[in-house]
Amino acid sequence: MKGTMLYGPRDVRFEERPDPKIIEPTDAIIKLSAACVCGSDLWPYRGVDPVKQPVPMGHEYVGIVEEVGSAVRNIKPGQFVVGSFFASDNTCEICQAGYQSSCIHRQPGAPTGAQAQYARIPLADGTLVATPDIPADDLIPSLLTASDVLGTGWFAADAANVKPGSTVAVVGDGAVGLLGMLSAKQMGAERIIAMSRHETRQQLAREFGATDIVIERGDEGVAQIKDMTNGIGAHSVIEAVGTQEAMMQAIRSTRPGGYVGFVGVLHGVEIPGEEFFFSHVHLHGGPAPVRRYLPELINLIWSRKINPGKVFDLTLPLEQVVEGYRAMDERRAIKALLRP
């Protein structure tokens, strides 16, 4: 097969790779129907997360099951499946508590890389969720978002304790931030404030439920949120970037007793202890337990109640994956969809 490998900063190659094979009896092999480039892929692509050797890329995936190991009971060849970027058994004590991305047997969801033609998925019974049938082609992009960015945005809103009638601010206008807005809308938020400086992303934010746009950042952005919320801040804030500025902007935009859901992969973030102590802000996040939400998200997409696939504003053949990375790195695209 052909798949995507990262050799070093901005050195992505689409090349011949070994066909994935069943290694453990709990594995499945899927033929990928769609893949994509994730914002978190840009950290190693830019060299912020160094790579010591060539690594297969891609962790968001949907596709048709080709083969299963001898211990797989619930997933069958021929099914269309959606999986999480972390493989989990979905039976351990941590999984049962809803934190499958910290499963005691956690593994990468697609260790052979999902920006490829085929992928090996470990712990298939616990990781994969089959759709009711083979989906219509126009549903595939939305189902793909459930594998990561929608599931992550949903977790961000859940971690931020979004409630009906609440005010939610979102720091970050990438795919996760935008789908955090969609999630907050679905959870009943009355006011959703998108912090964005990009007109095309602002338009999509409004389609997903944003009621207000704030273009300021840092202290100026915090001041704007306070001005819009009677001087006290939002009930819930989603942090979907992972930088020091974004995290402090999120915490400072939250009212005492409010919640920050953070899902941006943190890089160089240090929270001032005394300020946080006196803020009375709840802080919860981390790698999203996507598997917890997959059945609900698949149902919402299947019934066409939500259309998160709109977040893909660039579609490329899989062999043009390098251009997908460049477009996202240069902010010419929100999220690049790759079709085999």
C-alpha angles and dihedrals in degrees: 000000000000123000144163123268130184113213099174143316108344090346105122119159133188104211148144112296133179114271108255115250136192107272103164123034088241093060130107130197117217132190104225118237094186139355135180147193116262127213088236089059087067093067093069091032089060092044095248088119102040120220117214096194137009110293132194111245135217132064105181115086150158127176153121120299110242102175140357134203123252093259096052110108110164104039118071135192111263095034121123107231142188120205141184128252087243121054114224136174090229089214106077121099093260093049091049088054088057101258102111092155086068095045111154087237094042118158135167107286094230108017092176090055128261098228086084144079096264136016139195113228117198123213089019098180092055099036107041128068119194121221119233091258140338102308128236110261093248090060095056097083091052092046088051091057089057089065091069127330097049092040089048093047089049091051090048091055091044092049089048088056095236109193134184110280095016131132115241128189120197122206108200130040099208122111095285094047092048092049089046085062091050089049093049089051091052090050091056105259110169097202125030118186114199115202102210140138097190118092098209091049091047089055092052090044089058091048088054093050110279112150098184138030125212116189098182121097136202117007092349090055091049090051090053092052091049091049089053094049104049091270096296108088138241125313090230133019127191116208109200104163112063102219130121093250094049094048094049091045089053096048093045092049092057123092120235106279091022129122137244118200108197122193103150107113101254119240120179095342118159119175116208103242100213094047092049091047092057095040096076087213121150112226121197134153145093132144106355118249089228093171090065091062103035099097092051094043094047089051093051091050095042091052089047093237090132133027107199091159087085086083088078105087096165126051120190138168110262091248089063093060091124090065089050090059092046094049093051093042090053092043091241087126135034093209133350120223117207121204122191 
